[in-house]
């Protein structure tokens, strides 16, 4: 059984940086796509970035140029720089293998002075 656990969220001032981590337990080698999503209250989850086997990365919208997704064995990371108040959200780790989708419980990021 695959489980995802995020960490690294917190309160940061505008312009600051955070690094989110996602620990994958179970058959992590079967997961061929991993993503970071975020969600604010009252809105749906939006894709922030993803990485596929082979290393191809996509950063979406405002994440491009400021965030960087990376993966190392059973760990997924999101380096977030130049954070702004509009980046405040719950950030979720997501992975998928041939048959299933897996979600973590989320980690809160708050950008405020």
N, C-alpha and C positions, 0 to 999 in steps of 0.2 A: 504494500500500500504506500503510495507516494504522499508525503506531507510537505507543505511549504510553510516556513515560518519567517516572517519579516522582522527586521530590527533596524535601528538607526534613526528613526524619526525623532522629532523634538521641536523645540522652539528655536528659531534663528532670526536674526535681524535681517532686514532687506540688504541685499548685496552679499550675504553670507553663503556658506556652502554646507552641504550635508552629504553623507554617503549612506545610502540605504543598502542593506544586505538581505538576501533571501537564502535560507538554508534549506536544501532539498534532501529529504530523507526518503529511503526506498530506492526504487529503480530509476535513479536519476539519469542513467545512461540511455534509457528508452525515451526520454523527453527530447523532442527534436526542435521545439520552438519554445522560447521563454520570453515573457513580456513583463513590463511594468504598466499598470493602469493607475488612474487616480479618480477619485470621486468626491464631489462636494455635496452637502445635503440638498436634496431636492432635484438633483441631476443624475443622469446615468454615468456609468463608468466610461472614461475616455482613455484611449491608448496613448501612452507616453513614449514608449520605445519597445522594440523587440529585437531579438537576436535568434538566428536560426543556426542549426548545425552547419559547420563550415565557416561560421563567423560573420556572416552578412548581418549588418546592423541597420536598423531604421529608427530614426528619431523623428517624432511627429510634431509639427506645429512649433509652439514656443519652446519645446525641448531642444530643437535643433540649434546647435552652436553653444548651448549652455549645459546640457546634460549629456552623460555618456554611459551607455549600457555595456556591461561586460559580464563574462561568464568564465568560471574556472571550476571544472569538475562539478561538484554538487553545490556550488555557490553562484548566485546571481547578484550583481551589484548595479546600483545606479548612482553615479557621481553627479551631484547637482550643484552647479555654480551659479553665481549671480542671481540668487533666489529673490523673488518678488512676492508681495502679498497675494497676488493672484495664483501663486503656486501652492497656496494653502489648500490642503486636501488630505484625505485618507489615501495612502498609496498601497496598492495591492500587487503582489507577485502572482503571476499566472504561468502555468506550463501545460503543454499538451503533448501526448504521445499518440500512437496510432488510433487509440480507442477512447481516451478520456481527456477531460480537462480538469485541471487542479488549481485551486485558489488558496492563498494564504488568508490570514485573518485581518491583515492590514496593519499599517503603522502610520500614525498621524504626523503630518508635517505642518507646522504653523510658522508662517513668516510674518513677523510683526515687530515694530519698534516699541 
